[in-house]
Amino acid sequence: MLPRVKEVRHLRDYRLALTFADGTSKELDFKERIVGRGGVFGPLENVEFFRQVQVDSEAGTIVWPNGVDFCPDVLYSLATGKPIRVLEHA
C-alpha cells in the first residue's frame, strides 16, 4: 500500500496534523521546508496562506492554492521515520 494522505489540519504557525490511509497520524513542522526557500514556497511563508492547505485526494498528498505540494512518500517517511521505499525495475 502506498502512503497517501487522507486528512490534513492546520494547527498553528507551520505545523500540520497529517493522517494517512493506514491510520498513521503525525504532527509535522514545515517551517524549515518553507521559510527562506523563496520561489514557489514564498507565498507559504505567510501563515494565512499556509493554513489554506488541503488534501489532493487524487494525488494522495497535501497541496496549496498556488500548486505547491509535497511527495506523499516523503511525508510518510517524515511521519513514521521509515525510509522511503524505492522500487527497482527488472
PDB file of N, CA, C and O in Angstrom:
ATOM      1  N   MET A   1       0.839  -1.182   0.000  1.00  0.00           N
ATOM      2  CA  MET A   1       0.000   0.000   0.000  1.00  0.00           C
ATOM      3  C   MET A   1       0.887   1.250   0.000  1.00  0.00           C
ATOM      4  O   MET A   1       1.803   1.384   0.812  1.00  0.00           O
ATOM      5  N   LEU A   2       0.598   2.132  -0.906  1.00  0.00           N
ATOM      6  CA  LEU A   2       1.352   3.379  -0.969  1.00  0.00           C
ATOM      7  C   LEU A   2       0.834   4.345   0.081  1.00  0.00           C
ATOM      8  O   LEU A   2      -0.374   4.419   0.310  1.00  0.00           O
ATOM      9  N   PRO A   3       1.733   5.091   0.727  1.00  0.00           N
ATOM     10  CA  PRO A   3       1.293   6.038   1.757  1.00  0.00           C
ATOM     11  C   PRO A   3       0.568   7.224   1.126  1.00  0.00           C
ATOM     12  O   PRO A   3       1.149   7.956   0.325  1.00  0.00           O
ATOM     13  N   ARG A   4      -0.679   7.410   1.481  1.00  0.00           N
ATOM     14  CA  ARG A   4      -1.471   8.507   0.955  1.00  0.00           C
ATOM     15  C   ARG A   4      -2.074   9.300   2.099  1.00  0.00           C
ATOM     16  O   ARG A   4      -2.562   8.728   3.073  1.00  0.00           O
ATOM     17  N   VAL A   5      -2.038  10.618   1.980  1.00  0.00           N
ATOM     18  CA  VAL A   5      -2.614  11.491   2.995  1.00  0.00           C
ATOM     19  C   VAL A   5      -4.128  11.501   2.827  1.00  0.00           C
ATOM     20  O   VAL A   5      -4.642  11.718   1.730  1.00  0.00           O
ATOM     21  N   LYS A   6      -4.826  11.265   3.918  1.00  0.00           N
ATOM     22  CA  LYS A   6      -6.294  11.270   3.903  1.00  0.00           C
ATOM     23  C   LYS A   6      -6.866  12.518   4.563  1.00  0.00           C
ATOM     24  O   LYS A   6      -7.984  12.928   4.251  1.00  0.00           O
ATOM     25  N   GLU A   7      -6.103  13.127   5.480  1.00  0.00           N
ATOM     26  CA  GLU A   7      -6.601  14.296   6.197  1.00  0.00           C
ATOM     27  C   GLU A   7      -5.437  15.193   6.592  1.00  0.00           C
ATOM     28  O   GLU A   7      -4.357  14.723   6.951  1.00  0.00           O
ATOM     29  N   VAL A   8      -5.687  16.504   6.515  1.00  0.00           N
ATOM     30  CA  VAL A   8      -4.699  17.478   6.977  1.00  0.00           C
ATOM     31  C   VAL A   8      -5.432  18.540   7.777  1.00  0.00           C
ATOM     32  O   VAL A   8      -6.547  18.943   7.446  1.00  0.00           O
ATOM     33  N   ARG A   9      -4.776  18.977   8.833  1.00  0.00           N
ATOM     34  CA  ARG A   9      -5.356  20.026   9.679  1.00  0.00           C
ATOM     35  C   ARG A   9      -4.248  20.971  10.092  1.00  0.00           C
ATOM     36  O   ARG A   9      -3.213  20.551  10.610  1.00  0.00           O
ATOM     37  N   HIS A  10      -4.480  22.270   9.853  1.00  0.00           N
ATOM     38  CA  HIS A  10      -3.516  23.277  10.293  1.00  0.00           C
ATOM     39  C   HIS A  10      -3.655  23.433  11.795  1.00  0.00           C
ATOM     40  O   HIS A  10      -4.765  23.585  12.307  1.00  0.00           O
ATOM     41  N   LEU A  11      -2.533  23.396  12.507  1.00  0.00           N
ATOM     42  CA  LEU A  11      -2.549  23.518  13.961  1.00  0.00           C
ATOM     43  C   LEU A  11      -2.180  24.932  14.399  1.00  0.00           C
ATOM     44  O   LEU A  11      -2.938  25.600  15.102  1.00  0.00           O
ATOM     45  N   ARG A  12      -1.005  25.370  13.972  1.00  0.00           N
ATOM     46  CA  ARG A  12      -0.521  26.717  14.289  1.00  0.00           C
ATOM     47  C   ARG A  12       0.759  26.930  13.492  1.00  0.00           C
ATOM     48  O   ARG A  12       1.422  25.973  13.091  1.00  0.00           O
ATOM     49  N   ASP A  13       1.090  28.174  13.271  1.00  0.00           N
ATOM     50  CA  ASP A  13       2.316  28.522  12.548  1.00  0.00           C
ATOM     51  C   ASP A  13       2.471  27.627  11.313  1.00  0.00           C
ATOM     52  O   ASP A  13       1.606  27.620  10.438  1.00  0.00           O
ATOM     53  N   TYR A  14       3.570  26.877  11.246  1.00  0.00           N
ATOM     54  CA  TYR A  14       3.830  25.998  10.098  1.00  0.00           C
ATOM     55  C   TYR A  14       3.632  24.524  10.461  1.00  0.00           C
ATOM     56  O   TYR A  14       4.219  23.638   9.840  1.00  0.00           O
ATOM     57  N   ARG A  15       2.810  24.278  11.459  1.00  0.00           N
ATOM     58  CA  ARG A  15       2.567  22.907  11.926  1.00  0.00           C
ATOM     59  C   ARG A  15       1.251  22.382  11.380  1.00  0.00           C
ATOM     60  O   ARG A  15       0.217  23.049  11.428  1.00  0.00           O
ATOM     61  N   LEU A  16       1.325  21.152  10.855  1.00  0.00           N
ATOM     62  CA  LEU A  16       0.150  20.473  10.315  1.00  0.00           C
ATOM     63  C   LEU A  16       0.009  19.102  10.966  1.00  0.00           C
ATOM     64  O   LEU A  16       1.001  18.447  11.284  1.00  0.00           O
ATOM     65  N   ALA A  17      -1.234  18.683  11.159  1.00  0.00           N
ATOM     66  CA  ALA A  17      -1.517  17.318  11.591  1.00  0.00           C
ATOM     67  C   ALA A  17      -1.930  16.544  10.346  1.00  0.00           C
ATOM     68  O   ALA A  17      -2.883  16.913   9.659  1.00  0.00           O
ATOM     69  N   LEU A  18      -1.202  15.466  10.063  1.00  0.00           N
ATOM     70  CA  LEU A  18      -1.491  14.640   8.898  1.00  0.00           C
ATOM     71  C   LEU A  18      -1.992  13.276   9.341  1.00  0.00           C
ATOM     72  O   LEU A  18      -1.496  12.709  10.315  1.00  0.00           O
ATOM     73  N   THR A  19      -2.970  12.758   8.627  1.00  0.00           N
ATOM     74  CA  THR A  19      -3.439  11.395   8.827  1.00  0.00           C
ATOM     75  C   THR A  19      -3.352  10.681   7.488  1.00  0.00           C
ATOM     76  O   THR A  19      -3.803  11.188   6.461  1.00  0.00           O
ATOM     77  N   PHE A  20      -2.765   9.500   7.522  1.00  0.00           N
ATOM     78  CA  PHE A  20      -2.552   8.715   6.309  1.00  0.00           C
ATOM     79  C   PHE A  20      -3.594   7.603   6.195  1.00  0.00           C
ATOM     80  O   PHE A  20      -4.291   7.282   7.158  1.00  0.00           O
ATOM     81  N   ALA A  21      -3.684   7.030   5.008  1.00  0.00           N
ATOM     82  CA  ALA A  21      -4.680   5.997   4.722  1.00  0.00           C
ATOM     83  C   ALA A  21      -4.552   4.784   5.639  1.00  0.00           C
ATOM     84  O   ALA A  21      -5.545   4.104   5.899  1.00  0.00           O
ATOM     85  N   ASP A  22      -3.347   4.502   6.134  1.00  0.00           N
ATOM     86  CA  ASP A  22      -3.159   3.345   7.012  1.00  0.00           C
ATOM     87  C   ASP A  22      -3.449   3.664   8.478  1.00  0.00           C
ATOM     88  O   ASP A  22      -3.255   2.820   9.353  1.00  0.00           O
ATOM     89  N   GLY A  23      -3.919   4.899   8.742  1.00  0.00           N
ATOM     90  CA  GLY A  23      -4.255   5.289  10.109  1.00  0.00           C
ATOM     91  C   GLY A  23      -3.143   6.020  10.843  1.00  0.00           C
ATOM     92  O   GLY A  23      -3.376   6.554  11.928  1.00  0.00           O
ATOM     93  N   THR A  24      -1.953   6.056  10.284  1.00  0.00           N
ATOM     94  CA  THR A  24      -0.848   6.786  10.900  1.00  0.00           C
ATOM     95  C   THR A  24      -1.190   8.269  10.976  1.00  0.00           C
ATOM     96  O   THR A  24      -1.632   8.860   9.990  1.00  0.00           O
ATOM     97  N   SER A  25      -0.989   8.862  12.130  1.00  0.00           N
ATOM     98  CA  SER A  25      -1.200  10.298  12.322  1.00  0.00           C
ATOM     99  C   SER A  25       0.052  10.900  12.930  1.00  0.00           C
ATOM    100  O   SER A  25       0.704  10.289  13.776  1.00  0.00           O
ATOM    101  N   LYS A  26       0.381  12.112  12.488  1.00  0.00           N
ATOM    102  CA  LYS A  26       1.583  12.759  12.994  1.00  0.00           C
ATOM    103  C   LYS A  26       1.473  14.260  12.810  1.00  0.00           C
ATOM    104  O   LYS A  26       0.915  14.734  11.820  1.00  0.00           O
ATOM    105  N   GLU A  27       2.007  15.008  13.769  1.00  0.00           N
ATOM    106  CA  GLU A  27       2.125  16.452  13.666  1.00  0.00           C
ATOM    107  C   GLU A  27       3.511  16.757  13.116  1.00  0.00           C
ATOM    108  O   GLU A  27       4.518  16.315  13.668  1.00  0.00           O
ATOM    109  N   LEU A  28       3.555  17.521  12.016  1.00  0.00           N
ATOM    110  CA  LEU A  28       4.827  17.864  11.395  1.00  0.00           C
ATOM    111  C   LEU A  28       4.981  19.373  11.305  1.00  0.00           C
ATOM    112  O   LEU A  28       4.010  20.096  11.078  1.00  0.00           O
ATOM    113  N   ASP A  29       6.215  19.843  11.486  1.00  0.00           N
ATOM    114  CA  ASP A  29       6.530  21.257  11.375  1.00  0.00           C
ATOM    115  C   ASP A  29       7.212  21.477  10.025  1.00  0.00           C
ATOM    116  O   ASP A  29       8.260  20.890   9.755  1.00  0.00           O
ATOM    117  N   PHE A  30       6.621  22.321   9.180  1.00  0.00           N
ATOM    118  CA  PHE A  30       7.129  22.557   7.833  1.00  0.00           C
ATOM    119  C   PHE A  30       7.993  23.806   7.727  1.00  0.00           C
ATOM    120  O   PHE A  30       8.418  24.162   6.628  1.00  0.00           O
ATOM    121  N   LYS A  31       8.259  24.471   8.828  1.00  0.00           N
ATOM    122  CA  LYS A  31       8.983  25.737   8.790  1.00  0.00           C
ATOM    123  C   LYS A  31      10.302  25.630   8.030  1.00  0.00           C
ATOM    124  O   LYS A  31      10.570  26.457   7.158  1.00  0.00           O
ATOM    125  N   GLU A  32      11.121  24.643   8.334  1.00  0.00           N
ATOM    126  CA  GLU A  32      12.424  24.504   7.682  1.00  0.00           C
ATOM    127  C   GLU A  32      12.298  24.157   6.208  1.00  0.00           C
ATOM    128  O   GLU A  32      13.236  24.389   5.446  1.00  0.00           O
ATOM    129  N   ARG A  33      11.176  23.615   5.790  1.00  0.00           N
ATOM    130  CA  ARG A  33      10.967  23.242   4.398  1.00  0.00           C
ATOM    131  C   ARG A  33      10.393  24.379   3.574  1.00  0.00           C
ATOM    132  O   ARG A  33      10.305  24.281   2.350  1.00  0.00           O
ATOM    133  N   ILE A  34       9.998  25.474   4.248  1.00  0.00           N
ATOM    134  CA  ILE A  34       9.324  26.574   3.556  1.00  0.00           C
ATOM    135  C   ILE A  34      10.046  27.908   3.720  1.00  0.00           C
ATOM    136  O   ILE A  34      10.378  28.562   2.731  1.00  0.00           O
ATOM    137  N   VAL A  35      10.288  28.311   4.953  1.00  0.00           N
ATOM    138  CA  VAL A  35      10.816  29.644   5.232  1.00  0.00           C
ATOM    139  C   VAL A  35      12.225  29.812   4.655  1.00  0.00           C
ATOM    140  O   VAL A  35      13.123  29.013   4.921  1.00  0.00           O
ATOM    141  N   GLY A  36      12.390  30.868   3.861  1.00  0.00           N
ATOM    142  CA  GLY A  36      13.684  31.176   3.276  1.00  0.00           C
ATOM    143  C   GLY A  36      13.996  30.479   1.975  1.00  0.00           C
ATOM    144  O   GLY A  36      15.047  30.724   1.383  1.00  0.00           O
ATOM    145  N   ARG A  37      13.108  29.614   1.513  1.00  0.00           N
ATOM    146  CA  ARG A  37      13.372  28.885   0.263  1.00  0.00           C
ATOM    147  C   ARG A  37      13.024  29.715  -0.960  1.00  0.00           C
ATOM    148  O   ARG A  37      13.591  29.507  -2.033  1.00  0.00           O
ATOM    149  N   GLY A  38      12.086  30.664  -0.811  1.00  0.00           N
ATOM    150  CA  GLY A  38      11.710  31.523  -1.933  1.00  0.00           C
ATOM    151  C   GLY A  38      10.983  30.765  -3.026  1.00  0.00           C
ATOM    152  O   GLY A  38      10.449  29.680  -2.798  1.00  0.00           O
ATOM    153  N   GLY A  39      10.969  31.348  -4.215  1.00  0.00           N
ATOM    154  CA  GLY A  39      10.298  30.723  -5.357  1.00  0.00           C
ATOM    155  C   GLY A  39       8.848  30.411  -5.061  1.00  0.00           C
ATOM    156  O   GLY A  39       8.140  31.236  -4.486  1.00  0.00           O
ATOM    157  N   VAL A  40       8.399  29.228  -5.449  1.00  0.00           N
ATOM    158  CA  VAL A  40       7.007  28.840  -5.244  1.00  0.00           C
ATOM    159  C   VAL A  40       6.652  28.702  -3.763  1.00  0.00           C
ATOM    160  O   VAL A  40       5.479  28.731  -3.393  1.00  0.00           O
ATOM    161  N   PHE A  41       7.684  28.552  -2.913  1.00  0.00           N
ATOM    162  CA  PHE A  41       7.427  28.425  -1.480  1.00  0.00           C
ATOM    163  C   PHE A  41       7.212  29.776  -0.809  1.00  0.00           C
ATOM    164  O   PHE A  41       6.719  29.830   0.317  1.00  0.00           O
ATOM    165  N   GLY A  42       7.574  30.867  -1.481  1.00  0.00           N
ATOM    166  CA  GLY A  42       7.444  32.208  -0.923  1.00  0.00           C
ATOM    167  C   GLY A  42       6.071  32.507  -0.336  1.00  0.00           C
ATOM    168  O   GLY A  42       5.990  32.955   0.808  1.00  0.00           O
ATOM    169  N   PRO A  43       4.970  32.273  -1.088  1.00  0.00           N
ATOM    170  CA  PRO A  43       3.644  32.567  -0.539  1.00  0.00           C
ATOM    171  C   PRO A  43       3.322  31.784   0.737  1.00  0.00           C
ATOM    172  O   PRO A  43       2.549  32.255   1.571  1.00  0.00           O
ATOM    173  N   LEU A  44       3.911  30.593   0.895  1.00  0.00           N
ATOM    174  CA  LEU A  44       3.624  29.769   2.064  1.00  0.00           C
ATOM    175  C   LEU A  44       4.239  30.333   3.340  1.00  0.00           C
ATOM    176  O   LEU A  44       3.872  29.914   4.438  1.00  0.00           O
ATOM    177  N   GLU A  45       5.164  31.273   3.212  1.00  0.00           N
ATOM    178  CA  GLU A  45       5.729  31.914   4.398  1.00  0.00           C
ATOM    179  C   GLU A  45       4.676  32.735   5.138  1.00  0.00           C
ATOM    180  O   GLU A  45       4.794  32.962   6.342  1.00  0.00           O
ATOM    181  N   ASN A  46       3.656  33.175   4.424  1.00  0.00           N
ATOM    182  CA  ASN A  46       2.530  33.868   5.039  1.00  0.00           C
ATOM    183  C   ASN A  46       1.642  32.797   5.672  1.00  0.00           C
ATOM    184  O   ASN A  46       1.052  31.981   4.964  1.00  0.00           O
ATOM    185  N   VAL A  47       1.547  32.800   6.987  1.00  0.00           N
ATOM    186  CA  VAL A  47       0.806  31.744   7.701  1.00  0.00           C
ATOM    187  C   VAL A  47      -0.658  31.692   7.266  1.00  0.00           C
ATOM    188  O   VAL A  47      -1.253  30.615   7.236  1.00  0.00           O
ATOM    189  N   GLU A  48      -1.240  32.834   6.931  1.00  0.00           N
ATOM    190  CA  GLU A  48      -2.632  32.828   6.458  1.00  0.00           C
ATOM    191  C   GLU A  48      -2.756  32.054   5.152  1.00  0.00           C
ATOM    192  O   GLU A  48      -3.759  31.375   4.932  1.00  0.00           O
ATOM    193  N   PHE A  49      -1.762  32.146   4.290  1.00  0.00           N
ATOM    194  CA  PHE A  49      -1.756  31.364   3.054  1.00  0.00           C
ATOM    195  C   PHE A  49      -1.435  29.904   3.365  1.00  0.00           C
ATOM    196  O   PHE A  49      -2.073  28.999   2.827  1.00  0.00           O
ATOM    197  N   PHE A  50      -0.461  29.674   4.223  1.00  0.00           N
ATOM    198  CA  PHE A  50      -0.047  28.316   4.584  1.00  0.00           C
ATOM    199  C   PHE A  50      -1.226  27.507   5.119  1.00  0.00           C
ATOM    200  O   PHE A  50      -1.347  26.316   4.834  1.00  0.00           O
ATOM    201  N   ARG A  51      -2.089  28.152   5.889  1.00  0.00           N
ATOM    202  CA  ARG A  51      -3.205  27.435   6.505  1.00  0.00           C
ATOM    203  C   ARG A  51      -4.281  27.023   5.502  1.00  0.00           C
ATOM    204  O   ARG A  51      -5.221  26.318   5.868  1.00  0.00           O
ATOM    205  N   GLN A  52      -4.161  27.450   4.244  1.00  0.00           N
ATOM    206  CA  GLN A  52      -5.115  27.074   3.198  1.00  0.00           C
ATOM    207  C   GLN A  52      -4.815  25.690   2.610  1.00  0.00           C
ATOM    208  O   GLN A  52      -5.402  25.304   1.600  1.00  0.00           O
ATOM    209  N   VAL A  53      -3.923  24.964   3.228  1.00  0.00           N
ATOM    210  CA  VAL A  53      -3.550  23.631   2.770  1.00  0.00           C
ATOM    211  C   VAL A  53      -4.782  22.729   2.697  1.00  0.00           C
ATOM    212  O   VAL A  53      -5.696  22.825   3.516  1.00  0.00           O
ATOM    213  N   GLN A  54      -4.778  21.860   1.702  1.00  0.00           N
ATOM    214  CA  GLN A  54      -5.860  20.889   1.521  1.00  0.00           C
ATOM    215  C   GLN A  54      -5.266  19.556   1.092  1.00  0.00           C
ATOM    216  O   GLN A  54      -4.102  19.474   0.702  1.00  0.00           O
ATOM    217  N   VAL A  55      -6.082  18.522   1.172  1.00  0.00           N
ATOM    218  CA  VAL A  55      -5.682  17.213   0.663  1.00  0.00           C
ATOM    219  C   VAL A  55      -6.065  17.133  -0.810  1.00  0.00           C
ATOM    220  O   VAL A  55      -7.199  17.436  -1.184  1.00  0.00           O
ATOM    221  N   ASP A  56      -5.130  16.731  -1.625  1.00  0.00           N
ATOM    222  CA  ASP A  56      -5.409  16.407  -3.026  1.00  0.00           C
ATOM    223  C   ASP A  56      -5.652  14.901  -3.029  1.00  0.00           C
ATOM    224  O   ASP A  56      -4.705  14.114  -3.033  1.00  0.00           O
ATOM    225  N   SER A  57      -6.919  14.504  -3.028  1.00  0.00           N
ATOM    226  CA  SER A  57      -7.247  13.084  -2.893  1.00  0.00           C
ATOM    227  C   SER A  57      -6.794  12.269  -4.096  1.00  0.00           C
ATOM    228  O   SER A  57      -6.537  11.072  -3.967  1.00  0.00           O
ATOM    229  N   GLU A  58      -6.694  12.890  -5.253  1.00  0.00           N
ATOM    230  CA  GLU A  58      -6.235  12.170  -6.435  1.00  0.00           C
ATOM    231  C   GLU A  58      -4.753  11.822  -6.327  1.00  0.00           C
ATOM    232  O   GLU A  58      -4.343  10.715  -6.675  1.00  0.00           O
ATOM    233  N   ALA A  59      -3.955  12.769  -5.845  1.00  0.00           N
ATOM    234  CA  ALA A  59      -2.514  12.547  -5.698  1.00  0.00           C
ATOM    235  C   ALA A  59      -2.161  11.942  -4.339  1.00  0.00           C
ATOM    236  O   ALA A  59      -1.066  11.409  -4.162  1.00  0.00           O
ATOM    237  N   GLY A  60      -3.089  12.023  -3.375  1.00  0.00           N
ATOM    238  CA  GLY A  60      -2.832  11.459  -2.050  1.00  0.00           C
ATOM    239  C   GLY A  60      -1.854  12.259  -1.232  1.00  0.00           C
ATOM    240  O   GLY A  60      -1.119  11.705  -0.414  1.00  0.00           O
ATOM    241  N   THR A  61      -1.839  13.567  -1.446  1.00  0.00           N
ATOM    242  CA  THR A  61      -0.895  14.405  -0.724  1.00  0.00           C
ATOM    243  C   THR A  61      -1.546  15.726  -0.337  1.00  0.00           C
ATOM    244  O   THR A  61      -2.750  15.912  -0.510  1.00  0.00           O
ATOM    245  N   ILE A  62      -0.734  16.644   0.190  1.00  0.00           N
ATOM    246  CA  ILE A  62      -1.232  17.960   0.562  1.00  0.00           C
ATOM    247  C   ILE A  62      -0.833  18.968  -0.511  1.00  0.00           C
ATOM    248  O   ILE A  62       0.205  18.829  -1.157  1.00  0.00           O
ATOM    249  N   VAL A  63      -1.678  19.989  -0.689  1.00  0.00           N
ATOM    250  CA  VAL A  63      -1.447  20.974  -1.736  1.00  0.00           C
ATOM    251  C   VAL A  63      -1.976  22.330  -1.289  1.00  0.00           C
ATOM    252  O   VAL A  63      -2.920  22.416  -0.503  1.00  0.00           O
ATOM    253  N   TRP A  64      -1.352  23.389  -1.803  1.00  0.00           N
ATOM    254  CA  TRP A  64      -1.777  24.758  -1.510  1.00  0.00           C
ATOM    255  C   TRP A  64      -2.364  25.375  -2.775  1.00  0.00           C
ATOM    256  O   TRP A  64      -2.161  24.846  -3.868  1.00  0.00           O
ATOM    257  N   PRO A  65      -3.090  26.488  -2.644  1.00  0.00           N
ATOM    258  CA  PRO A  65      -3.736  27.115  -3.805  1.00  0.00           C
ATOM    259  C   PRO A  65      -2.797  27.476  -4.956  1.00  0.00           C
ATOM    260  O   PRO A  65      -3.246  27.570  -6.098  1.00  0.00           O
ATOM    261  N   ASN A  66      -1.508  27.680  -4.686  1.00  0.00           N
ATOM    262  CA  ASN A  66      -0.568  28.007  -5.759  1.00  0.00           C
ATOM    263  C   ASN A  66       0.036  26.763  -6.409  1.00  0.00           C
ATOM    264  O   ASN A  66       0.931  26.878  -7.247  1.00  0.00           O
ATOM    265  N   GLY A  67      -0.445  25.575  -6.032  1.00  0.00           N
ATOM    266  CA  GLY A  67       0.002  24.332  -6.650  1.00  0.00           C
ATOM    267  C   GLY A  67       1.157  23.642  -5.963  1.00  0.00           C
ATOM    268  O   GLY A  67       1.535  22.543  -6.368  1.00  0.00           O
ATOM    269  N   VAL A  68       1.733  24.246  -4.938  1.00  0.00           N
ATOM    270  CA  VAL A  68       2.834  23.608  -4.210  1.00  0.00           C
ATOM    271  C   VAL A  68       2.300  22.372  -3.490  1.00  0.00           C
ATOM    272  O   VAL A  68       1.245  22.411  -2.857  1.00  0.00           O
ATOM    273  N   ASP A  69       3.045  21.283  -3.601  1.00  0.00           N
ATOM    274  CA  ASP A  69       2.687  20.062  -2.889  1.00  0.00           C
ATOM    275  C   ASP A  69       3.966  19.381  -2.415  1.00  0.00           C
ATOM    276  O   ASP A  69       5.075  19.794  -2.753  1.00  0.00           O
ATOM    277  N   PHE A  70       3.785  18.344  -1.636  1.00  0.00           N
ATOM    278  CA  PHE A  70       4.915  17.545  -1.153  1.00  0.00           C
ATOM    279  C   PHE A  70       4.646  16.094  -1.535  1.00  0.00           C
ATOM    280  O   PHE A  70       3.501  15.643  -1.528  1.00  0.00           O
ATOM    281  N   CYS A  71       5.694  15.382  -1.862  1.00  0.00           N
ATOM    282  CA  CYS A  71       5.583  13.971  -2.204  1.00  0.00           C
ATOM    283  C   CYS A  71       5.009  13.205  -1.011  1.00  0.00           C
ATOM    284  O   CYS A  71       5.525  13.335   0.099  1.00  0.00           O
ATOM    285  N   PRO A  72       3.949  12.407  -1.214  1.00  0.00           N
ATOM    286  CA  PRO A  72       3.374  11.673  -0.091  1.00  0.00           C
ATOM    287  C   PRO A  72       4.347  10.667   0.525  1.00  0.00           C
ATOM    288  O   PRO A  72       4.264  10.380   1.720  1.00  0.00           O
ATOM    289  N   ASP A  73       5.268  10.131  -0.279  1.00  0.00           N
ATOM    290  CA  ASP A  73       6.267   9.199   0.259  1.00  0.00           C
ATOM    291  C   ASP A  73       7.180   9.906   1.258  1.00  0.00           C
ATOM    292  O   ASP A  73       7.530   9.345   2.296  1.00  0.00           O
ATOM    293  N   VAL A  74       7.564  11.144   0.934  1.00  0.00           N
ATOM    294  CA  VAL A  74       8.410  11.932   1.828  1.00  0.00           C
ATOM    295  C   VAL A  74       7.646  12.259   3.107  1.00  0.00           C
ATOM    296  O   VAL A  74       8.194  12.143   4.203  1.00  0.00           O
ATOM    297  N   LEU A  75       6.391  12.666   2.976  1.00  0.00           N
ATOM    298  CA  LEU A  75       5.582  12.984   4.159  1.00  0.00           C
ATOM    299  C   LEU A  75       5.452  11.769   5.071  1.00  0.00           C
ATOM    300  O   LEU A  75       5.570  11.887   6.290  1.00  0.00           O
ATOM    301  N   TYR A  76       5.212  10.608   4.480  1.00  0.00           N
ATOM    302  CA  TYR A  76       5.056   9.385   5.275  1.00  0.00           C
ATOM    303  C   TYR A  76       6.367   9.030   5.983  1.00  0.00           C
ATOM    304  O   TYR A  76       6.362   8.608   7.140  1.00  0.00           O
ATOM    305  N   SER A  77       7.476   9.203   5.283  1.00  0.00           N
ATOM    306  CA  SER A  77       8.778   8.938   5.885  1.00  0.00           C
ATOM    307  C   SER A  77       9.024   9.877   7.061  1.00  0.00           C
ATOM    308  O   SER A  77       9.518   9.453   8.105  1.00  0.00           O
ATOM    309  N   LEU A  78       8.679  11.156   6.892  1.00  0.00           N
ATOM    310  CA  LEU A  78       8.834  12.120   7.990  1.00  0.00           C
ATOM    311  C   LEU A  78       7.942  11.748   9.171  1.00  0.00           C
ATOM    312  O   LEU A  78       8.338  11.902  10.327  1.00  0.00           O
ATOM    313  N   ALA A  79       6.741  11.261   8.879  1.00  0.00           N
ATOM    314  CA  ALA A  79       5.783  10.931   9.932  1.00  0.00           C
ATOM    315  C   ALA A  79       6.150   9.662  10.689  1.00  0.00           C
ATOM    316  O   ALA A  79       5.892   9.557  11.888  1.00  0.00           O
ATOM    317  N   THR A  80       6.746   8.706  10.003  1.00  0.00           N
ATOM    318  CA  THR A  80       6.994   7.405  10.614  1.00  0.00           C
ATOM    319  C   THR A  80       8.455   7.137  10.944  1.00  0.00           C
ATOM    320  O   THR A  80       8.765   6.270  11.761  1.00  0.00           O
ATOM    321  N   GLY A  81       9.357   7.887  10.303  1.00  0.00           N
ATOM    322  CA  GLY A  81      10.776   7.610  10.476  1.00  0.00           C
ATOM    323  C   GLY A  81      11.249   6.454   9.611  1.00  0.00           C
ATOM    324  O   GLY A  81      12.419   6.074   9.667  1.00  0.00           O
ATOM    325  N   LYS A  82      10.346   5.888   8.809  1.00  0.00           N
ATOM    326  CA  LYS A  82      10.718   4.784   7.922  1.00  0.00           C
ATOM    327  C   LYS A  82      11.346   5.337   6.651  1.00  0.00           C
ATOM    328  O   LYS A  82      10.937   6.392   6.165  1.00  0.00           O
ATOM    329  N   PRO A  83      12.334   4.635   6.111  1.00  0.00           N
ATOM    330  CA  PRO A  83      12.957   5.116   4.857  1.00  0.00           C
ATOM    331  C   PRO A  83      11.961   5.043   3.709  1.00  0.00           C
ATOM    332  O   PRO A  83      11.004   4.270   3.745  1.00  0.00           O
ATOM    333  N   ILE A  84      12.201   5.852   2.699  1.00  0.00           N
ATOM    334  CA  ILE A  84      11.355   5.842   1.512  1.00  0.00           C
ATOM    335  C   ILE A  84      11.668   4.573   0.718  1.00  0.00           C
ATOM    336  O   ILE A  84      12.826   4.251   0.450  1.00  0.00           O
ATOM    337  N   ARG A  85      10.612   3.874   0.357  1.00  0.00           N
ATOM    338  CA  ARG A  85      10.779   2.647  -0.441  1.00  0.00           C
ATOM    339  C   ARG A  85      11.089   3.020  -1.888  1.00  0.00           C
ATOM    340  O   ARG A  85      10.423   3.866  -2.486  1.00  0.00           O
ATOM    341  N   VAL A  86      12.099   2.380  -2.428  1.00  0.00           N
ATOM    342  CA  VAL A  86      12.446   2.575  -3.826  1.00  0.00           C
ATOM    343  C   VAL A  86      12.175   1.276  -4.557  1.00  0.00           C
ATOM    344  O   VAL A  86      12.715   0.224  -4.214  1.00  0.00           O
ATOM    345  N   LEU A  87      11.333   1.368  -5.565  1.00  0.00           N
ATOM    346  CA  LEU A  87      11.018   0.179  -6.358  1.00  0.00           C
ATOM    347  C   LEU A  87      12.044   0.051  -7.464  1.00  0.00           C
ATOM    348  O   LEU A  87      12.301   1.003  -8.201  1.00  0.00           O
ATOM    349  N   GLU A  88      12.616  -1.108  -7.575  1.00  0.00           N
ATOM    350  CA  GLU A  88      13.595  -1.344  -8.627  1.00  0.00           C
ATOM    351  C   GLU A  88      12.903  -2.045  -9.776  1.00  0.00           C
ATOM    352  O   GLU A  88      12.067  -2.926  -9.578  1.00  0.00           O
ATOM    353  N   HIS A  89      13.267  -1.637 -10.983  1.00  0.00           N
ATOM    354  CA  HIS A  89      12.710  -2.259 -12.182  1.00  0.00           C
ATOM    355  C   HIS A  89      13.662  -3.323 -12.675  1.00  0.00           C
ATOM    356  O   HIS A  89      14.875  -3.116 -12.711  1.00  0.00           O
ATOM    357  N   ALA A  90      13.116  -4.454 -13.052  1.00  0.00           N
ATOM    358  CA  ALA A  90      13.951  -5.555 -13.525  1.00  0.00           C
ATOM    359  C   ALA A  90      14.321  -5.387 -14.975  1.00  0.00           C
ATOM    360  O   ALA A  90      15.024  -6.228 -15.534  1.00  0.00           O
TER     361      ALA A  90
END
